[in-house]
Amino acid sequence: MLHQLKNYIKHCLKSFHLHGIHSPFVFTLEKKCLRDKTYYEQYDAIRCFRESVKNNNTILHIEDYGAGSKVFKTDERCVSDILKYNSSDKKSAEMLFRLCNYFNVKKVLELGTSIGIATHAMTLSGAHVTTIEGSPEVQKFAQSQFKKFNLDKVQSICSKFKEFLKHQIGTTYDLIYIDGHHDGMATINYFNACLKLSHKDTIFILDDIYWSRDMTDAWNQLCQHANVTASIDLYDVGLLFLRTEQLQERFYIKL
Ligand SMILES: C[S@@+](CC[C@H](N)C(=O)[O-])C[C@H]1O[C@@H](n2cnc3c(N)ncnc32)[C@H](O)[C@@H]1O
């Protein structure tokens, strides 16, 4: 908690002092996507999808392959609580939709489906989303949601991230969203394994970069990774770019 508060204050100060963005790429991204206030019709669909599970009391068994939960003490979780504590909130889901839309993303890889809130938001842009979830009951629930909402561009796979990544060859993704197993070393390993699934314009999104000291250290290391050029710290999430047109630089944006 203290770690998050300290870093939130630091983030506010950095985004204030470093607000003159000299990269045209990041400047335009900020203006036309991250701060875009247009009301997209897809936001209605995002709201409906969330509402469809808001009062769902189904209990799902959780296999914890991640760094554990700060909220739950048992491995049984109610769907409505998963929505509240383990899923993208409305604002984040809308931003994920905008990012896919802005970059005209065709193929997404999501590590960490949960009940499919972000998967749904990203596929609303027209992107094909391959999404990975390690908990069988959670994956089954998400899959039933995708079917109910006729999401024919979603491929939902039940697997541990490591196992899935081990067997991937010959395919690349335009956007890779790492949102699960909030452990620093594991995050770095997933990023490195995903590099072989990327191209120079792939966008990496890392969730919860201030979740723990360990996650923040991993984020700081990845910003200095030899393959990473621009990194954008939005506090809740971090964006990493591999674009060779740009020298390595860190940006801080407070939304
Ligand atoms: C924070 S939730 C994902 C939220 C979702 N991306 C969204 O934005 O709505 C993380 C999910 O990743 C799954 N997970 C965590 N570590 C995993 C691992 N190593 N392999 C497979 N699944 C994992 C958890 O079961 C959990 O459902």
The ligand as an ORCA input file, in Angstrom:
! r2SCAN-3c Opt
* xyz 0 1
  C      -6.028     -9.996    -13.392
  S      -6.770    -11.377    -14.087
  C      -6.982    -10.956    -15.804
  C      -7.961     -9.851    -16.027
  C      -8.352     -9.632    -17.471
  N      -7.201     -9.536    -18.347
  C      -9.153     -8.360    -17.568
  O      -8.541     -7.317    -17.857
  O     -10.366     -8.378    -17.329
  C      -5.457    -12.550    -14.214
  C      -5.877    -13.948    -14.636
  O      -4.699    -14.662    -15.005
  C      -4.765    -15.993    -14.548
  N      -3.372    -16.444    -14.314
  C      -2.482    -15.914    -13.427
  N      -1.293    -16.509    -13.554
  C      -1.413    -17.438    -14.521
  C      -0.492    -18.357    -15.127
  N       0.763    -18.438    -14.740
  N      -0.964    -19.149    -16.135
  C      -2.257    -19.061    -16.544
  N      -3.172    -18.196    -16.021
  C      -2.752    -17.398    -15.020
  C      -5.580    -15.934    -13.264
  O      -6.243    -17.157    -13.053
  C      -6.533    -14.755    -13.541
  O      -7.791    -15.205    -13.969
*
